């Protein structure tokens, strides 16, 4: 298990991801998250993951 939350139903939408990251403050496992993202969305989201101190070792 990676972290406290495992996200299994993510829609590749910027708004959905931002709501989950900012409003709910969920911890994402980067490996699981990226499965649901296109390359363009992955590049756009990477800075948010870094700012949120995302770690798979929590």
Jmol script that loads the backbone (N, CA, C; Angstrom):
load data "model"
ATOM      1  N   UNK A   1       0.852  -1.192   0.000  1.00  0.00           N
ATOM      2  CA  UNK A   1       0.000   0.000   0.000  1.00  0.00           C
ATOM      3  C   UNK A   1       0.883   1.235   0.000  1.00  0.00           C
ATOM      4  N   UNK A   2       0.558   2.170  -0.871  1.00  0.00           N
ATOM      5  CA  UNK A   2       1.337   3.394  -0.971  1.00  0.00           C
ATOM      6  C   UNK A   2       0.592   4.525  -0.285  1.00  0.00           C
ATOM      7  N   UNK A   3       1.093   4.997   0.838  1.00  0.00           N
ATOM      8  CA  UNK A   3       0.475   6.132   1.512  1.00  0.00           C
ATOM      9  C   UNK A   3      -0.830   5.757   2.178  1.00  0.00           C
ATOM     10  N   UNK A   4      -1.602   6.774   2.536  1.00  0.00           N
ATOM     11  CA  UNK A   4      -2.852   6.573   3.253  1.00  0.00           C
ATOM     12  C   UNK A   4      -4.047   6.417   2.330  1.00  0.00           C
ATOM     13  N   UNK A   5      -3.896   6.835   1.078  1.00  0.00           N
ATOM     14  CA  UNK A   5      -5.006   6.780   0.143  1.00  0.00           C
ATOM     15  C   UNK A   5      -4.567   6.110  -1.147  1.00  0.00           C
ATOM     16  N   UNK A   6      -5.410   5.242  -1.655  1.00  0.00           N
ATOM     17  CA  UNK A   6      -5.182   4.671  -2.972  1.00  0.00           C
ATOM     18  C   UNK A   6      -6.316   5.161  -3.870  1.00  0.00           C
ATOM     19  N   UNK A   7      -5.951   5.899  -4.908  1.00  0.00           N
ATOM     20  CA  UNK A   7      -6.944   6.458  -5.803  1.00  0.00           C
ATOM     21  C   UNK A   7      -7.116   5.507  -6.980  1.00  0.00           C
ATOM     22  N   UNK A   8      -8.324   4.992  -7.158  1.00  0.00           N
ATOM     23  CA  UNK A   8      -8.535   4.001  -8.206  1.00  0.00           C
ATOM     24  C   UNK A   8      -9.496   4.477  -9.284  1.00  0.00           C
ATOM     25  N   UNK A   9     -10.129   5.621  -9.089  1.00  0.00           N
ATOM     26  CA  UNK A   9     -11.118   6.089 -10.065  1.00  0.00           C
ATOM     27  C   UNK A   9     -10.876   7.557 -10.364  1.00  0.00           C
ATOM     28  N   UNK A  10      -9.821   7.820 -11.130  1.00  0.00           N
ATOM     29  CA  UNK A  10      -9.495   9.196 -11.481  1.00  0.00           C
ATOM     30  C   UNK A  10      -9.805   9.438 -12.943  1.00  0.00           C
ATOM     31  N   UNK A  11     -10.570  10.476 -13.190  1.00  0.00           N
ATOM     32  CA  UNK A  11     -10.848  10.853 -14.570  1.00  0.00           C
ATOM     33  C   UNK A  11      -9.806  11.873 -15.005  1.00  0.00           C
ATOM     34  N   UNK A  12      -9.259  11.699 -16.204  1.00  0.00           N
ATOM     35  CA  UNK A  12      -8.190  12.593 -16.667  1.00  0.00           C
ATOM     36  C   UNK A  12      -8.693  13.993 -16.958  1.00  0.00           C
ATOM     37  N   UNK A  13      -9.065  14.682 -15.910  1.00  0.00           N
ATOM     38  CA  UNK A  13      -9.578  16.042 -16.039  1.00  0.00           C
ATOM     39  C   UNK A  13      -8.829  16.945 -15.082  1.00  0.00           C
ATOM     40  N   UNK A  14      -8.364  18.069 -15.558  1.00  0.00           N
ATOM     41  CA  UNK A  14      -7.604  18.987 -14.715  1.00  0.00           C
ATOM     42  C   UNK A  14      -8.438  19.434 -13.516  1.00  0.00           C
ATOM     43  N   UNK A  15      -9.708  19.739 -13.748  1.00  0.00           N
ATOM     44  CA  UNK A  15     -10.562  20.213 -12.665  1.00  0.00           C
ATOM     45  C   UNK A  15     -10.738  19.150 -11.589  1.00  0.00           C
ATOM     46  N   UNK A  16     -10.969  17.918 -12.003  1.00  0.00           N
ATOM     47  CA  UNK A  16     -11.159  16.837 -11.040  1.00  0.00           C
ATOM     48  C   UNK A  16      -9.910  16.647 -10.188  1.00  0.00           C
ATOM     49  N   UNK A  17      -8.755  16.645 -10.831  1.00  0.00           N
ATOM     50  CA  UNK A  17      -7.504  16.441 -10.106  1.00  0.00           C
ATOM     51  C   UNK A  17      -7.241  17.592  -9.141  1.00  0.00           C
ATOM     52  N   UNK A  18      -7.463  18.833  -9.603  1.00  0.00           N
ATOM     53  CA  UNK A  18      -7.235  19.984  -8.740  1.00  0.00           C
ATOM     54  C   UNK A  18      -8.151  19.959  -7.525  1.00  0.00           C
ATOM     55  N   UNK A  19      -9.413  19.583  -7.733  1.00  0.00           N
ATOM     56  CA  UNK A  19     -10.351  19.516  -6.612  1.00  0.00           C
ATOM     57  C   UNK A  19      -9.864  18.500  -5.580  1.00  0.00           C
ATOM     58  N   UNK A  20      -9.436  17.330  -6.056  1.00  0.00           N
ATOM     59  CA  UNK A  20      -8.971  16.294  -5.140  1.00  0.00           C
ATOM     60  C   UNK A  20      -7.707  16.733  -4.411  1.00  0.00           C
ATOM     61  N   UNK A  21      -6.775  17.360  -5.141  1.00  0.00           N
ATOM     62  CA  UNK A  21      -5.507  17.755  -4.531  1.00  0.00           C
ATOM     63  C   UNK A  21      -5.688  18.891  -3.532  1.00  0.00           C
ATOM     64  N   UNK A  22      -6.442  19.919  -3.941  1.00  0.00           N
ATOM     65  CA  UNK A  22      -6.491  21.141  -3.141  1.00  0.00           C
ATOM     66  C   UNK A  22      -7.617  21.113  -2.107  1.00  0.00           C
ATOM     67  N   UNK A  23      -8.832  20.763  -2.537  1.00  0.00           N
ATOM     68  CA  UNK A  23      -9.971  20.868  -1.633  1.00  0.00           C
ATOM     69  C   UNK A  23     -10.033  19.706  -0.648  1.00  0.00           C
ATOM     70  N   UNK A  24      -9.770  18.495  -1.144  1.00  0.00           N
ATOM     71  CA  UNK A  24      -9.837  17.343  -0.253  1.00  0.00           C
ATOM     72  C   UNK A  24      -8.491  17.021   0.376  1.00  0.00           C
ATOM     73  N   UNK A  25      -7.419  17.515  -0.255  1.00  0.00           N
ATOM     74  CA  UNK A  25      -6.093  17.285   0.295  1.00  0.00           C
ATOM     75  C   UNK A  25      -5.694  15.826   0.313  1.00  0.00           C
ATOM     76  N   UNK A  26      -6.149  15.067  -0.652  1.00  0.00           N
ATOM     77  CA  UNK A  26      -5.807  13.654  -0.689  1.00  0.00           C
ATOM     78  C   UNK A  26      -4.357  13.459  -1.072  1.00  0.00           C
ATOM     79  N   UNK A  27      -3.780  12.388  -0.587  1.00  0.00           N
ATOM     80  CA  UNK A  27      -2.411  12.025  -0.950  1.00  0.00           C
ATOM     81  C   UNK A  27      -2.486  11.032  -2.106  1.00  0.00           C
ATOM     82  N   UNK A  28      -1.848  11.388  -3.202  1.00  0.00           N
ATOM     83  CA  UNK A  28      -1.892  10.528  -4.369  1.00  0.00           C
ATOM     84  C   UNK A  28      -0.641   9.663  -4.447  1.00  0.00           C
ATOM     85  N   UNK A  29      -0.830   8.448  -4.851  1.00  0.00           N
ATOM     86  CA  UNK A  29       0.306   7.628  -5.237  1.00  0.00           C
ATOM     87  C   UNK A  29       0.601   7.931  -6.693  1.00  0.00           C
ATOM     88  N   UNK A  30       1.770   8.465  -6.945  1.00  0.00           N
ATOM     89  CA  UNK A  30       2.097   8.925  -8.286  1.00  0.00           C
ATOM     90  C   UNK A  30       1.973   7.796  -9.318  1.00  0.00           C
ATOM     91  N   UNK A  31       2.380   6.611  -8.967  1.00  0.00           N
ATOM     92  CA  UNK A  31       2.354   5.509  -9.930  1.00  0.00           C
ATOM     93  C   UNK A  31       0.924   5.184 -10.353  1.00  0.00           C
ATOM     94  N   UNK A  32       0.014   5.155  -9.402  1.00  0.00           N
ATOM     95  CA  UNK A  32      -1.383   4.865  -9.718  1.00  0.00           C
ATOM     96  C   UNK A  32      -2.017   6.022 -10.473  1.00  0.00           C
ATOM     97  N   UNK A  33      -1.685   7.240 -10.063  1.00  0.00           N
ATOM     98  CA  UNK A  33      -2.290   8.425 -10.673  1.00  0.00           C
ATOM     99  C   UNK A  33      -1.942   8.532 -12.146  1.00  0.00           C
ATOM    100  N   UNK A  34      -0.677   8.288 -12.464  1.00  0.00           N
ATOM    101  CA  UNK A  34      -0.224   8.510 -13.834  1.00  0.00           C
ATOM    102  C   UNK A  34      -0.802   7.509 -14.830  1.00  0.00           C
ATOM    103  N   UNK A  35      -1.288   6.391 -14.334  1.00  0.00           N
ATOM    104  CA  UNK A  35      -1.924   5.423 -15.220  1.00  0.00           C
ATOM    105  C   UNK A  35      -3.110   6.063 -15.946  1.00  0.00           C
ATOM    106  N   UNK A  36      -3.767   6.997 -15.270  1.00  0.00           N
ATOM    107  CA  UNK A  36      -4.994   7.581 -15.797  1.00  0.00           C
ATOM    108  C   UNK A  36      -4.759   8.898 -16.523  1.00  0.00           C
ATOM    109  N   UNK A  37      -3.507   9.301 -16.695  1.00  0.00           N
ATOM    110  CA  UNK A  37      -3.215  10.590 -17.304  1.00  0.00           C
ATOM    111  C   UNK A  37      -2.577  10.436 -18.676  1.00  0.00           C
ATOM    112  N   UNK A  38      -2.893  11.365 -19.547  1.00  0.00           N
ATOM    113  CA  UNK A  38      -2.167  11.431 -20.804  1.00  0.00           C
ATOM    114  C   UNK A  38      -0.831  12.106 -20.542  1.00  0.00           C
ATOM    115  N   UNK A  39       0.058  12.064 -21.517  1.00  0.00           N
ATOM    116  CA  UNK A  39       1.370  12.686 -21.339  1.00  0.00           C
ATOM    117  C   UNK A  39       1.240  14.185 -21.093  1.00  0.00           C
ATOM    118  N   UNK A  40       0.337  14.835 -21.800  1.00  0.00           N
ATOM    119  CA  UNK A  40       0.154  16.272 -21.626  1.00  0.00           C
ATOM    120  C   UNK A  40      -0.304  16.583 -20.207  1.00  0.00           C
ATOM    121  N   UNK A  41      -1.257  15.821 -19.703  1.00  0.00           N
ATOM    122  CA  UNK A  41      -1.760  16.055 -18.355  1.00  0.00           C
ATOM    123  C   UNK A  41      -0.708  15.710 -17.311  1.00  0.00           C
ATOM    124  N   UNK A  42       0.105  14.701 -17.585  1.00  0.00           N
ATOM    125  CA  UNK A  42       1.170  14.330 -16.653  1.00  0.00           C
ATOM    126  C   UNK A  42       2.154  15.480 -16.493  1.00  0.00           C
ATOM    127  N   UNK A  43       2.543  16.094 -17.611  1.00  0.00           N
ATOM    128  CA  UNK A  43       3.475  17.217 -17.546  1.00  0.00           C
ATOM    129  C   UNK A  43       2.866  18.392 -16.793  1.00  0.00           C
ATOM    130  N   UNK A  44       1.576  18.617 -16.978  1.00  0.00           N
ATOM    131  CA  UNK A  44       0.902  19.736 -16.324  1.00  0.00           C
ATOM    132  C   UNK A  44       0.766  19.497 -14.818  1.00  0.00           C
ATOM    133  N   UNK A  45       0.603  18.238 -14.437  1.00  0.00           N
ATOM    134  CA  UNK A  45       0.362  17.921 -13.029  1.00  0.00           C
ATOM    135  C   UNK A  45       1.643  17.755 -12.223  1.00  0.00           C
ATOM    136  N   UNK A  46       2.753  17.449 -12.869  1.00  0.00           N
ATOM    137  CA  UNK A  46       4.006  17.186 -12.166  1.00  0.00           C
ATOM    138  C   UNK A  46       4.386  18.285 -11.176  1.00  0.00           C
ATOM    139  N   UNK A  47       4.318  19.582 -11.542  1.00  0.00           N
ATOM    140  CA  UNK A  47       4.645  20.632 -10.566  1.00  0.00           C
ATOM    141  C   UNK A  47       3.733  20.610  -9.348  1.00  0.00           C
ATOM    142  N   UNK A  48       2.456  20.277  -9.531  1.00  0.00           N
ATOM    143  CA  UNK A  48       1.536  20.194  -8.395  1.00  0.00           C
ATOM    144  C   UNK A  48       1.937  19.060  -7.465  1.00  0.00           C
ATOM    145  N   UNK A  49       2.342  17.940  -8.039  1.00  0.00           N
ATOM    146  CA  UNK A  49       2.770  16.821  -7.207  1.00  0.00           C
ATOM    147  C   UNK A  49       4.002  17.190  -6.396  1.00  0.00           C
ATOM    148  N   UNK A  50       4.941  17.899  -7.018  1.00  0.00           N
ATOM    149  CA  UNK A  50       6.156  18.296  -6.310  1.00  0.00           C
ATOM    150  C   UNK A  50       5.842  19.298  -5.204  1.00  0.00           C
ATOM    151  N   UNK A  51       4.945  20.253  -5.491  1.00  0.00           N
ATOM    152  CA  UNK A  51       4.582  21.257  -4.486  1.00  0.00           C
ATOM    153  C   UNK A  51       3.847  20.621  -3.312  1.00  0.00           C
ATOM    154  N   UNK A  52       3.139  19.539  -3.580  1.00  0.00           N
ATOM    155  CA  UNK A  52       2.362  18.878  -2.538  1.00  0.00           C
ATOM    156  C   UNK A  52       3.181  17.856  -1.767  1.00  0.00           C
ATOM    157  N   UNK A  53       4.483  17.762  -2.078  1.00  0.00           N
ATOM    158  CA  UNK A  53       5.372  16.810  -1.404  1.00  0.00           C
ATOM    159  C   UNK A  53       4.844  15.381  -1.479  1.00  0.00           C
ATOM    160  N   UNK A  54       4.448  14.993  -2.674  1.00  0.00           N
ATOM    161  CA  UNK A  54       3.915  13.649  -2.854  1.00  0.00           C
ATOM    162  C   UNK A  54       5.020  12.620  -2.646  1.00  0.00           C
ATOM    163  N   UNK A  55       4.694  11.613  -1.874  1.00  0.00           N
ATOM    164  CA  UNK A  55       5.664  10.560  -1.616  1.00  0.00           C
ATOM    165  C   UNK A  55       4.959   9.221  -1.583  1.00  0.00           C
ATOM    166  N   UNK A  56       5.611   8.180  -2.101  1.00  0.00           N
ATOM    167  CA  UNK A  56       5.028   6.844  -2.052  1.00  0.00           C
ATOM    168  C   UNK A  56       5.504   6.089  -0.813  1.00  0.00           C
ATOM    169  N   UNK A  57       6.225   6.770   0.055  1.00  0.00           N
ATOM    170  CA  UNK A  57       6.766   6.116   1.250  1.00  0.00           C
ATOM    171  C   UNK A  57       6.147   6.641   2.534  1.00  0.00           C
ATOM    172  N   UNK A  58       4.891   7.109   2.469  1.00  0.00           N
ATOM    173  CA  UNK A  58       4.243   7.639   3.672  1.00  0.00           C
ATOM    174  C   UNK A  58       3.592   6.529   4.458  1.00  0.00           C
TER     175      UNK A  58
END
end "model"
wireframe off; spacefill off
backbone 0.3
color backbone group
